[in-house]
């Protein structure tokens, strides 16, 4: 069966910032809802943000806000992309994304703001100030991660679910029918020295947090059921 948008194959073909936005548009079209012209912020709104901040904004930031700055289902389910009017520069970095209980934030360092596609940093904000730490080396890559994560973490019980992994379930290797998504391992903000890892099949996405929690998004409800059958366990939306 031909799959219109195989996440693994499509992501493997991404080479640059423009490719990342094509990936996001394709993913939205075939796994969520297509992106429309009304989903983005205007040139005037982005210009106003630069004037308010007294700072240039990276080209990649202009791109993502202009493409889907108003698409809450892709950017604001769990750890939202901030509205333009809430962008702020603190402790030498432009904060653009905030954990849902405000205990972590993602940013671009001020010295990188003139780069087209700068690296992204993050820090925890609970328990006192912490230094910025590397997250992903390109802003566009961090935005793809955001779209995938917000989609997987969506409160859609028909297509998404999650559960703890048993001690014997390391998932270091792809489950049957899946492949490792060529998205670099990146830090899980909530657990020191822990990483997030992704796997994909033509019909499903798996996200593994710190090796002990599993998230799944099916392209369809039957695809989700197939993952539950492949990886049986105490699924939150269908407990044992």
C-alpha positions in Angstrom: 0.0 0.0 0.0 1.3 3.4 -0.9 1.6 5.9 2.0 1.1 9.5 1.0 3.4 10.9 3.7 5.8 8.4 5.3 7.3 10.4 8.2 10.6 8.5 8.2 11.2 8.7 4.5 10.1 12.3 4.2 12.3 13.4 7.1 15.4 11.6 5.7 15.1 13.7 2.6 15.2 17.0 4.6 18.5 18.9 4.0 17.9 22.5 4.9 15.5 25.0 6.4 13.2 25.1 3.4 13.0 21.3 3.5 12.0 21.4 7.2 9.0 23.7 6.4 8.0 21.4 3.5 8.1 18.5 5.9 5.9 20.4 8.4 3.4 21.2 5.7 3.3 17.6 4.5 2.9 16.2 8.0 0.1 18.6 8.8 -1.7 17.8 5.5 -1.6 14.1 5.9 -1.5 13.5 9.7 -3.4 16.5 11.0 -5.1 19.3 9.1 -3.6 21.2 6.2 -1.9 24.5 6.9 -3.8 27.5 5.4 -2.8 31.1 4.8 -4.7 32.2 7.9 -2.6 30.0 10.1 0.4 32.3 10.0 1.3 35.7 11.5 1.6 38.7 9.2 4.7 40.6 8.1 3.5 43.6 10.1 3.1 41.5 13.3 6.6 40.2 12.9 8.0 43.6 12.2 6.2 45.0 15.3 7.8 42.2 17.4 11.3 43.2 16.2 10.6 46.8 17.0 9.3 45.9 20.5 12.3 43.7 21.2 14.8 46.2 19.6 16.4 43.1 18.0 16.4 41.3 14.7 14.6 38.0 14.6 16.2 35.0 12.8 14.9 34.2 9.3 13.8 30.7 10.5 11.7 32.4 13.3 10.0 34.6 10.7 9.4 31.4 8.6 7.7 29.4 11.4 5.5 32.2 12.7 4.6 33.2 9.1 3.7 29.6 8.4 1.8 28.4 11.5 2.1 30.9 14.3 -1.6 30.6 14.9 -1.9 26.8 14.7 -2.4 25.8 18.3 -2.8 22.1 17.5 0.7 22.0 16.0 2.4 24.5 18.4 0.4 24.8 21.6 -0.9 21.5 23.0 1.6 21.0 25.7 4.7 23.3 25.6 3.5 26.2 23.5 5.2 28.4 21.0 4.8 31.9 22.5 2.6 34.4 20.8 4.7 37.1 19.1 3.6 39.6 21.7 5.1 37.4 24.5 8.5 36.9 23.0 11.1 38.2 25.4 14.8 38.5 25.9 16.0 37.4 29.3 19.5 36.4 30.5 21.0 36.9 27.1 18.5 34.8 25.1 15.2 35.2 23.2 12.6 32.9 24.7 10.2 31.6 22.2 8.7 28.4 23.8 7.5 27.7 27.3 6.7 24.4 29.1 3.0 24.3 30.0 3.6 24.9 33.7 6.4 27.4 33.0 9.1 25.3 34.5 11.2 25.1 31.4 11.8 27.4 28.4 13.5 27.3 25.0 15.4 30.2 23.5 18.0 31.5 21.0 21.0 33.2 22.4 21.2 36.9 21.6 24.5 36.6 19.8 22.9 34.1 17.4 19.8 36.2 16.5 21.3 37.5 13.3 21.9 33.9 12.0 19.3 32.5 9.5 18.8 29.2 11.4 20.5 29.5 14.8 20.9 26.8 17.5 18.4 26.5 20.2 19.1 26.3 24.0 16.8 25.5 26.9 16.8 25.7 30.7 14.7 24.7 33.7 13.2 27.6 35.6 12.1 25.9 38.7 14.3 25.8 41.8 16.3 28.8 40.9 18.0 30.1 37.8 19.9 27.7 35.6 22.3 28.2 32.8 21.2 27.8 29.2 22.0 24.3 27.8 22.2 23.1 24.1 18.9 21.7 22.8 19.2 21.3 19.0 21.6 22.9 16.6 19.1 24.5 14.2 15.9 26.5 15.0 14.1 24.8 12.1 15.0 21.4 13.5 13.6 22.5 16.9 10.4 23.6 15.2 10.0 20.2 13.5 10.5 18.6 17.0 7.9 20.9 18.4 5.3 20.0 15.7 5.9 16.3 16.1 5.8 16.5 19.9 2.8 18.6 20.1 1.0 16.2 17.8 2.1 13.1 19.7 1.1 14.7 23.0 -2.3 15.8 21.7 -5.3 14.8 23.7 -6.7 12.7 20.9 -7.7 9.4 22.4 -8.7 8.0 19.0 -5.1 8.3 17.6 -2.8 9.0 20.5 -1.8 7.1 23.7 1.1 6.7 26.1 2.3 4.4 28.8 5.2 3.6 31.1 7.8 1.2 29.7 8.6 -1.9 31.7 12.2 -2.4 32.9 12.7 -5.1 30.2 11.5 -2.7 27.4 14.5 -0.6 26.5 13.4 0.1 23.0 17.0 0.8 22.0 16.2 -0.9 18.7 13.2 -0.1 16.5 10.1 -2.3 17.1 9.0 -4.6 14.2 7.8 -2.5 11.3 9.5 0.7 12.7 12.7 2.5 11.9 14.8 5.0 13.9 13.7 8.5 12.8 16.8 10.4 11.8 16.1 13.2 14.3 19.1 13.6 16.7 18.7 12.5 20.3 18.0 15.7 22.2 17.7 16.5 25.9 14.5 15.7 27.9 14.1 18.9 29.9 12.5 17.2 32.9 15.3 14.6 33.6 19.0 15.4 33.8 21.1 13.6 31.3 18.1 11.9 29.7 17.2 12.1 26.0 14.2 11.8 23.7 14.3 9.3 20.9 11.9 8.8 17.9 10.8 5.8 15.8 8.5 5.8 12.8 6.5 3.5 10.6 4.4 4.4 7.6 1.3 4.7 9.9 2.6 5.6 13.4 5.1 7.6 15.4 6.7 6.5 18.6 8.5 8.9 21.1 10.5 7.4 23.9 11.3 9.7 26.9 14.3 8.9 29.0 13.9 5.2 28.1 11.0 4.8 30.5 7.9 6.4 28.9 6.4 5.7 25.5 4.1 8.0 23.4 2.4 6.9 20.2 0.5 8.8 17.5 -1.3 6.8 14.8 -2.1 8.3 11.5 -5.5 6.6 12.0 -7.3 4.9 14.9 -6.6 1.4 13.5 -2.9 2.4 13.3 -3.0 3.2 17.0 -4.7 -0.1 17.8 -1.9 -1.9 15.8 0.8 -0.3 17.9 -1.0 -1.3 21.1 -1.2 -4.9 19.8 2.5 -4.8 18.8 3.6 -3.3 22.2 1.1 -4.5 24.7 1.1 -2.9 28.1 -0.7 -0.6 30.5 -1.8 2.1 28.0 -3.2 5.2 29.7 -6.3 5.4 27.3 -6.8 1.6 27.3 -5.5 0.3 30.6 -5.1 -3.5 31.3 
